[in-house]
Amino acid sequence: MTGKLYTKDDIIEKAHEIAHMIANTEEVEFFKRAEAQINENQFVREKIASLKSLQKQAVNFQHYGKEKALKLIEEKIEKIEKEIDALPIVVEFKQSQGDVNDLLQLVANSIANNVTDEIVESTGGDVLRGETGSKVRNSEPGSCS
């Protein structure tokens, strides 16, 4: 084994640093501004309040088996959702959510791939095949496997 061994606490500390870095990116700043615009928009707040009220009614109608009333409420819900989703600030907000999520996925995948590569390399394995050293050594002709 080469190099320093790290503890879970060391890793958590670095994770906090990375979280701080991510929270201070352009993507997250844009997300926060977009969310603030939505929360400050009276029209959006009213539509969301209507939506929540209709959703509660839908749950009640479903519970009591009122299928016709439920269908009407669901149509109203869909109409309001489309109105909300068509608003430019909502489009921007959803895009910013996607951008932040993409960044988080990029970081998670990068960590996972690098951990795998580090393990393979540290065992003398083949990174291109994704096989550890013991796998490579034991799959050669003349090995016991």
N, C-alpha and C positions, 0 to 999 in steps of 0.2 A: 504494500500500500504506500503510495507516495503522496506528499502534501499534507496539509493540515486537515484534521477531522473537524467538522462543524457540528454544533449541537442544534437541536430544534429551535432553541431560543435565538441562536445566531441567524438561522434562516427566517424566523418570524420577524426579527429586527430588520433584515434586508427587505422582507415583504412589505413592511410598513414604509420603508424608504421608497420602494417602487410604487406603492399605493399613493404616497404623497406626490411622487413625480407624475403619475397618471392623472391625479386630481388637479394638477396644475398644467394641463396641456390645452392647446387651442380647442381640441374637440370637446373637452369637458367645459371649458369656459363658454363655448357656443351653446352647449346643452343647457347650462345654467341660465344664460340670457334668454334662450327660447322658452324655457319653462317659466321664467319670470313674466315674460310677455303673455303667455297663456293665462297665468294666474291673475294678471292685472287686467285682462280683457273681459269686460262685463258681458258681452255677447256670448263668449265661450263659457263663462261661469253659469249663465242662465241656461244654456243648452245642456251643460253637464248636469245641472240640478234637475232639469226636465227628464233627462235620460235616467238618472238615478231613481226618480219617482216612478217612471214607467217600468223600470226593471223590477221595482218592488211590487207593482201591480201585477206584472207578468208572473212573478213567483206565486202570488196569491191566487191568480186565475189558474195556474198550473196545479197548485195544491188542491183547489176545489173542483178541478176537472172542467173548467169553463173554456172549452176548446175554441169556440168562435171569438170570445172576448180576448183570449190569449193571442190568437192569430192577428187580430186588429192591433193589439198592443205591440206585438213583435214587428208589425209593419211600421208603426210609428217610431219604434226604437231604431229600426234600420234607416228610416228617413233622417232622423236626427244624427245618427252616426255618420251618414254620408255627408250631411251638412257640415259637421265638425271636421271630418277628414278632408273636406275640400278647402278649408281655410288655409291660406298661405302660412300662417304662423304654426299651425298644427303640422302641416307638411314639413316645415323646417324643423320642428321639434322631433318628429318621428325620424327624420333624416339624421339629426344629431344623436338620437338614441342609437341608431344603427352604427354611426361612426364610432361612438364610445364603445359599443359592444364589439365592433370589429377590432378596435385597439386592444380590448381585454382578451379577445380570442387570439390575437397575434402574440401577445405577451405569454399567454398560457401555452400556446403551441410551441413558441420559441423555447420556453423553459423545458417542456416535455421533450422536445427533440434534442436539446443540448444535454439534458440529463442522460438520455439514451446513448448519445454519441460518447459522452464522457465515460459511461460504464463500459461500452464496447472498447473504446480506446485503452482504458486503464487495465483491461484484461488481455490486451494484445489481440483483440478481435478484428473483424472486418466491418468497418463502418458502412461501406457500400451495400453489403449483404445484411447488415444489421445483426451480425452474429458475434457473440462473445468469444474470447480466446479459447475457452474450454470447448465450446461448440465447434470452432474451427479445428482445433487439435484432434477432437474425437470423431470428426467426420472425414478425416483424411484417409486415403487407402492404407490398409494395414493397421488401422486403429481397432479397438475392441468392439466398436458399435456395428 
